[in-house]
Amino acid sequence: MRVLATVNASPSHARKFVPLVRALTDAGHEVHFITSAPVVKELAREKVGISTLMPNAYDGLKAMLQGMAAAEAAGVETRTDATDHTEGFNALFAFDFWRELLPPVTEAAREFKPDLLLRDDFDLLGYLAAEQLGVPHVTMSGGSTILLDPARLADPLDAHGAALGVTGSGRGLYGFGRVDYVPAELSFTAHPWPVELRFRQPVLARHGESLPPWITELPADKPLVYAALGTSLPMQAELQQQGVTLPSSIRPEHEARLIVEALSEVDCVALVASGGIGADLPRAPHVHLVDSVPQPLVLEVADLFLNHGGYNGIREALRSGVPMVVCPQGADQPHNARRITALGLGLQAADATAEAVARACGTVLGDGAFHHRAAEAKRKVLAMPGVETAPALLERIASDHA
């Protein structure tokens, strides 16, 4: 089977593909990615082909941030905690620029002759190319679509089909299935989805990756708190350094300072992956600041994960049975923080202050109930079918549509 994958946005969006792609290539299937340059580093060690035919992810982020900053300067309120993204997606996916970006993707897809297309949940180009070729398309779940209501989601072919000369499968964006690595009883989606394909992901390390030796030398008589700023915030910080004006709600240095100050007040050993932000921030001796570490491996030995509520990190924490404290910023993150709290898997910080974050961390570390529920969640994840069973199911989807 020949599988074409399409993904853009931040490099973290490629992470969710890796377990499934490894299963596919191990089973003898051929996989080729169409993506953009910043995403390539996440795929460089995988046994896949790569074409960088999509717009640079930094350009899209830059345009979005500039638009938010301009709206703020004009006095237009921009929401960062919306509980339903359906109408926004309907409007976004109807824009003409998708058709302008589509030709090289479709041309590459025709040349590759895929039997199946895997696409990032936020990517429309893969969907349009698959519908043009009459190929089934399966979505990789991510935070972008957690707050969508499939019952109210428009089919983008209603906007683009006539111009493309395509009537399509009639299945819409997600009708062939959505892959997730979280069991149904722990689902983070706000609404039911028609076709869910759920598999257990492994601890997701890159080939040849291991814990740095210095981590093994950290004191073991205190709980280990791992904190991460994610991938979007460092991208935003880099654009800020290039002179891009950010909206006031996005403050990379402030977020790094908040985490460092909070963990300086917690009785623990703290490891903060900052993505290069705030390297010179003052901090207590037990707070260790690094650009990056292999997060899935660190979570295997962590007692608490302090994060912003990104879906990749949440999945990895569930897989490793680590309770969480969440300081959400926007998009799906406030929803994810509320879901973590409702499941008893951690807490959302009461407010964006160092005192509140430190207090939440102390509460979760000191209450064994959070650790018990995180361990229970891990058992549920481990009871899922392994991702190595996915290729056979995807083969059936491809053959049923042939």
C-alpha positions as CSV (number, residue, x, y, z in Angstrom):
1,M,0.0,0.0,0.0
2,R,1.2,3.5,-0.8
3,V,0.3,6.1,1.8
4,L,0.6,9.8,1.2
5,A,0.7,12.0,4.4
6,T,0.1,15.8,4.5
7,V,1.0,18.0,7.4
8,N,1.9,21.6,8.1
9,A,1.7,24.1,11.0
10,S,4.2,23.7,13.8
11,P,6.7,20.7,13.9
12,S,4.7,19.2,16.7
13,H,1.9,18.4,14.3
14,A,4.1,15.8,12.7
15,R,4.8,14.0,16.0
16,K,1.3,12.3,16.0
17,F,2.0,10.7,12.7
18,V,5.2,9.0,13.7
19,P,3.9,6.0,15.6
20,L,1.4,5.1,12.8
21,V,4.0,5.8,10.1
22,R,6.5,3.5,11.8
23,A,3.9,0.8,12.0
24,L,3.1,1.2,8.3
25,T,6.7,1.1,7.2
26,D,7.5,-1.8,9.5
27,A,4.6,-3.7,7.8
28,G,6.2,-3.0,4.3
29,H,4.1,-0.1,3.2
30,E,5.5,3.0,1.4
31,V,4.9,6.4,3.0
32,H,5.6,9.8,1.5
33,F,5.1,13.2,3.3
34,I,4.1,16.5,1.7
35,T,4.9,19.2,4.2
36,S,6.9,22.4,4.8
37,A,10.5,23.0,5.7
38,P,10.1,23.6,9.5
39,V,8.4,20.3,9.9
40,V,11.0,18.2,8.2
41,K,13.2,17.8,11.3
42,E,10.5,15.8,13.0
43,L,10.5,13.3,10.1
44,A,14.2,13.3,9.1
45,R,15.0,9.9,10.8
46,E,11.9,8.1,9.6
47,K,11.8,5.7,6.7
48,V,9.7,8.0,4.5
49,G,9.9,10.2,1.5
50,I,9.5,13.9,2.0
51,S,8.5,16.8,-0.4
52,T,8.4,20.3,1.0
53,L,5.6,21.7,-1.2
54,M,3.5,23.4,1.5
55,P,3.9,27.0,2.5
56,N,6.4,27.7,5.3
57,A,4.7,27.2,8.6
58,Y,6.4,30.3,10.0
59,D,4.7,32.4,7.3
60,G,1.3,31.3,8.3
61,L,2.0,31.8,12.0
62,K,3.4,35.3,11.3
63,A,0.3,36.3,9.3
64,M,-2.0,35.0,12.1
65,L,0.0,36.9,14.8
66,Q,0.1,40.1,12.8
67,G,-3.6,39.9,12.2
68,M,-4.3,39.4,15.9
69,A,-2.0,42.3,16.9
70,A,-3.7,44.5,14.3
71,A,-7.2,43.6,15.5
72,E,-6.1,44.3,19.1
73,A,-4.7,47.7,18.1
74,A,-8.0,48.5,16.4
75,G,-9.9,47.7,19.5
76,V,-11.3,44.4,18.2
77,E,-11.6,41.8,20.9
78,T,-10.1,38.4,19.9
79,R,-11.2,35.4,21.9
80,T,-8.6,32.8,23.0
81,D,-10.9,30.5,25.0
82,A,-13.8,29.8,22.6
83,T,-15.6,26.6,23.4
84,D,-16.6,25.8,19.9
85,H,-14.4,26.3,16.8
86,T,-16.9,24.9,14.2
87,E,-18.0,28.2,12.6
88,G,-14.4,29.4,12.5
89,F,-13.3,26.3,10.7
90,N,-16.2,26.5,8.3
91,A,-15.1,30.1,7.4
92,L,-11.4,29.3,7.2
93,F,-11.8,26.3,5.0
94,A,-14.0,28.2,2.5
95,F,-11.2,30.8,1.7
96,D,-10.0,30.8,-2.0
97,F,-6.3,30.6,-1.0
98,W,-6.6,26.8,-0.4
99,R,-7.2,26.3,-4.2
100,E,-4.3,28.6,-5.0
101,L,-2.0,26.5,-2.8
102,L,-3.4,23.1,-4.1
103,P,-1.9,22.5,-7.5
104,P,1.6,21.3,-6.5
105,V,0.1,19.1,-3.8
106,T,-2.3,17.5,-6.2
107,E,0.4,17.1,-8.8
108,A,2.7,15.3,-6.3
109,A,-0.2,13.1,-5.2
110,R,-1.0,12.1,-8.7
111,E,2.6,11.2,-9.3
112,F,2.9,9.2,-6.1
113,K,-0.4,7.3,-6.8
114,P,-1.5,6.7,-3.2
115,D,-3.9,4.1,-2.0
116,L,-4.7,6.1,1.1
117,L,-4.0,9.6,2.4
118,L,-3.2,10.5,6.0
119,R,-3.7,14.2,6.9
120,D,-3.2,16.5,9.8
121,D,-6.6,17.4,11.2
122,F,-5.9,21.1,10.4
123,D,-4.8,20.5,6.8
124,L,-7.2,21.1,4.0
125,L,-4.9,20.6,1.1
126,G,-4.6,16.8,1.7
127,Y,-8.4,16.5,1.8
128,L,-8.9,18.4,-1.4
129,A,-6.1,16.4,-3.2
130,A,-7.6,13.1,-2.0
131,E,-11.1,14.0,-3.1
132,Q,-9.7,15.0,-6.5
133,L,-8.0,11.7,-6.9
134,G,-10.8,9.6,-5.4
135,V,-8.6,8.3,-2.6
136,P,-9.8,7.7,1.0
137,H,-8.4,10.0,3.6
138,V,-7.9,9.4,7.3
139,T,-7.2,12.2,9.8
140,M,-4.6,12.3,12.5
141,S,-6.2,13.8,15.6
142,G,-4.8,17.0,17.2
143,G,-5.8,19.9,19.3
144,S,-7.0,21.9,16.3
145,T,-10.2,19.9,16.0
146,I,-11.0,19.0,19.6
147,L,-13.6,21.7,19.8
148,L,-15.3,21.0,16.4
149,D,-18.9,19.7,16.2
150,P,-18.9,17.3,13.2
151,A,-22.7,17.6,12.9
152,R,-22.3,21.3,12.1
153,L,-19.1,21.1,10.1
154,A,-19.4,22.1,6.5
155,D,-17.9,20.0,3.7
156,P,-15.3,22.3,2.0
157,L,-16.3,20.9,-1.3
158,D,-19.4,23.0,-1.0
159,A,-17.1,26.0,-1.4
160,H,-14.4,24.5,-3.7
161,G,-15.9,21.6,-5.5
162,A,-17.4,23.5,-8.4
163,A,-14.2,25.3,-9.1
164,L,-12.2,22.1,-8.9
165,G,-14.7,20.1,-10.9
166,V,-15.0,17.6,-8.0
167,T,-18.2,16.3,-6.4
168,G,-16.3,14.2,-3.9
169,S,-16.9,11.1,-1.8
170,G,-19.7,12.8,0.3
171,R,-17.9,11.7,3.4
172,G,-16.7,15.2,4.3
173,L,-13.5,16.1,6.1
174,Y,-13.5,13.3,8.7
175,G,-15.8,10.7,7.4
176,F,-13.2,8.0,6.7
177,G,-12.0,8.1,10.3
178,R,-10.0,10.0,12.8
179,V,-6.9,8.3,14.5
180,D,-6.5,9.0,18.2
181,Y,-4.1,7.6,20.8
182,V,-6.5,8.2,23.8
183,P,-9.2,5.7,24.9
184,A,-12.8,6.7,24.4
185,E,-13.5,7.1,28.1
186,L,-10.7,9.7,28.4
187,S,-11.6,11.5,25.1
188,F,-10.9,15.2,24.9
189,T,-13.3,15.9,22.0
190,A,-16.2,18.2,22.9
191,H,-18.6,16.4,20.6
192,P,-19.0,12.8,19.3
193,W,-17.2,11.9,16.1
194,P,-18.6,9.5,13.5
195,V,-15.6,7.2,13.0
196,E,-12.9,6.9,15.7
197,L,-9.8,4.7,15.1
198,R,-8.1,4.4,18.5
199,F,-4.6,2.8,19.0
200,R,-2.1,2.6,21.8
201,Q,1.0,4.7,20.9
202,P,4.4,3.6,22.2
203,V,6.7,5.8,24.2
204,L,7.6,8.0,21.3
205,A,11.4,8.5,21.1
206,R,13.3,9.4,18.0
207,H,15.6,6.7,16.6
208,G,18.8,6.6,18.7
209,E,17.4,8.9,21.3
210,S,17.9,8.4,25.1
211,L,17.9,10.4,28.3
212,P,21.0,12.7,28.6
213,P,23.3,11.2,31.2
214,W,23.2,14.4,33.4
215,I,19.5,13.7,34.1
216,T,20.4,10.4,35.8
217,E,22.6,12.5,38.2
218,L,19.8,14.7,39.4
219,P,18.9,14.3,43.1
220,A,16.4,11.4,43.6
221,D,15.2,12.3,47.1
222,K,12.6,14.9,45.7
223,P,9.8,14.5,43.2
224,L,10.8,15.3,39.6
225,V,8.7,18.0,38.0
226,Y,9.0,18.3,34.2
227,A,7.8,21.5,32.6
228,A,7.7,22.4,28.9
229,L,6.8,25.5,26.9
230,G,5.8,23.4,23.9
231,T,6.7,24.2,20.3
232,S,4.4,27.1,19.3
233,L,5.7,29.5,22.0
234,P,9.4,29.2,20.8
235,M,8.2,29.8,17.2
236,Q,6.4,32.9,18.4
237,A,9.5,34.1,20.3
238,E,11.6,33.6,17.2
239,L,9.2,35.7,15.2
240,Q,9.2,38.4,17.9
241,Q,13.0,38.5,17.7
242,Q,12.6,39.1,14.0
243,G,10.5,42.2,14.7
244,V,7.0,40.7,14.4
245,T,4.6,42.4,16.9
246,L,2.8,39.9,19.0
247,P,-0.7,40.4,20.5
248,S,-0.5,41.2,24.2
249,S,-1.9,37.8,25.1
250,I,1.2,36.1,23.8
251,R,4.3,36.8,25.9
252,P,7.0,34.1,25.5
253,E,9.5,35.5,28.0
254,H,6.7,36.1,30.6
255,E,5.5,32.5,30.3
256,A,9.0,31.1,30.8
257,R,9.5,33.4,33.8
258,L,6.2,32.4,35.3
259,I,7.1,28.7,35.2
260,V,10.6,29.2,36.5
261,E,9.4,31.4,39.4
262,A,6.7,29.0,40.3
263,L,8.9,25.9,40.3
264,S,11.5,27.8,42.3
265,E,8.9,27.8,45.2
266,V,8.1,24.1,44.9
267,D,9.9,21.4,47.0
268,C,11.1,19.3,44.0
269,V,13.7,18.8,41.4
270,A,12.5,20.7,38.3
271,L,13.4,20.3,34.7
272,V,12.2,23.0,32.3
273,A,12.4,22.6,28.5
274,S,12.2,26.2,27.4
275,G,12.8,26.0,23.6
276,G,15.5,28.5,24.1
277,I,13.4,31.1,25.8
278,G,14.6,32.8,29.0
279,A,18.0,31.1,29.3
280,D,19.2,33.8,31.7
281,L,16.2,33.9,34.0
282,P,17.0,33.8,37.7
283,R,15.9,30.6,39.4
284,A,16.4,28.4,42.4
285,P,19.3,25.9,42.3
286,H,16.8,23.0,42.0
287,V,15.3,24.4,38.8
288,H,17.2,23.2,35.7
289,L,16.6,25.1,32.4
290,V,17.4,23.5,29.1
291,D,16.5,24.1,25.4
292,S,15.0,20.7,24.9
293,V,15.0,17.1,26.2
294,P,13.3,13.9,24.8
295,Q,10.0,14.6,26.4
296,P,8.4,11.1,26.2
297,L,11.5,9.6,27.9
298,V,11.5,12.3,30.7
299,L,7.8,11.7,31.3
300,E,8.6,8.1,32.0
301,V,10.4,9.2,35.2
302,A,8.6,12.4,36.1
303,D,6.2,12.8,39.0
304,L,4.4,15.8,37.6
305,F,4.1,17.4,34.1
306,L,3.6,21.2,34.1
307,N,2.4,22.3,30.6
308,H,0.1,24.6,28.6
309,G,-2.5,21.9,27.7
310,G,-1.2,21.0,24.2
311,Y,-2.7,17.7,23.0
312,N,0.5,16.0,22.1
313,G,1.9,16.5,25.6
314,I,-1.4,15.4,27.2
315,R,-1.3,12.1,25.2
316,E,2.2,11.4,26.2
317,A,1.5,12.1,29.9
318,L,-1.5,9.7,29.8
319,R,0.7,7.1,28.2
320,S,3.2,7.4,31.0
321,G,0.8,7.8,33.8
322,V,1.9,11.3,34.9
323,P,-0.5,13.8,36.6
324,M,-0.5,17.3,35.3
325,V,-0.8,21.0,36.1
326,V,-2.0,23.1,33.2
327,C,-1.5,26.8,32.5
328,P,-3.6,27.2,29.3
329,Q,-3.0,30.0,26.8
330,G,-5.6,29.7,24.1
331,A,-7.2,27.6,21.3
332,D,-8.1,24.2,22.7
333,Q,-5.9,24.5,25.8
334,P,-8.5,25.9,28.2
335,H,-10.9,23.1,27.3
336,N,-8.1,20.6,27.8
337,A,-7.3,22.0,31.2
338,R,-10.9,21.7,32.3
339,R,-11.0,18.1,31.0
340,I,-7.9,17.2,32.9
341,T,-9.4,18.6,36.1
342,A,-12.7,16.9,35.5
343,L,-11.0,13.5,35.0
344,G,-9.0,14.0,38.2
345,L,-5.7,13.8,36.3
346,G,-4.4,17.1,37.6
347,L,-5.4,20.7,38.1
348,Q,-5.6,23.9,36.1
349,A,-3.7,26.7,37.9
350,A,-6.2,29.1,39.4
351,D,-4.7,32.1,37.6
352,A,-1.6,33.0,35.6
353,T,0.6,33.9,38.6
354,A,3.7,32.1,40.0
355,E,1.9,31.7,43.3
356,A,-1.1,30.0,41.8
357,V,1.0,27.7,39.7
358,A,3.3,26.7,42.6
359,R,0.2,26.1,44.8
360,A,-1.3,23.8,42.1
361,C,1.9,21.9,41.7
362,G,2.2,21.4,45.5
363,T,-1.4,20.2,45.7
364,V,-1.0,17.6,42.9
365,L,2.4,16.4,44.3
366,G,1.0,16.1,47.8
367,D,-2.3,14.3,47.0
368,G,-1.9,10.6,46.0
369,A,-5.3,10.6,44.4
370,F,-4.0,12.4,41.4
371,H,-1.2,9.8,40.9
372,H,-3.7,6.9,41.4
373,R,-6.0,8.3,38.7
374,A,-3.0,9.0,36.3
375,A,-2.0,5.3,36.9
376,E,-5.5,4.2,36.1
377,A,-5.5,6.3,32.9
378,K,-2.2,4.6,31.9
379,R,-3.8,1.2,32.4
380,K,-6.7,2.2,30.1
381,V,-4.2,3.4,27.5
382,L,-2.2,0.2,27.7
383,A,-5.4,-1.8,27.2
384,M,-5.9,-0.3,23.7
385,P,-5.0,-2.2,20.6
386,G,-1.4,-1.5,19.7
387,V,-0.6,0.9,16.8
388,E,1.0,-2.1,15.0
389,T,-2.6,-3.3,14.4
390,A,-3.4,-0.1,12.5
391,P,-2.0,-1.0,9.1
392,A,-4.4,-3.9,8.6
393,L,-7.4,-1.6,9.3
394,L,-6.1,1.1,7.0
395,E,-5.6,-1.5,4.3
396,R,-9.3,-2.4,4.6
397,I,-10.3,1.2,4.4
398,A,-8.2,1.6,1.2
399,S,-9.5,-1.7,-0.4
400,D,-13.1,-1.0,0.5
401,H,-12.9,2.3,-1.4
402,A,-10.9,1.0,-4.4
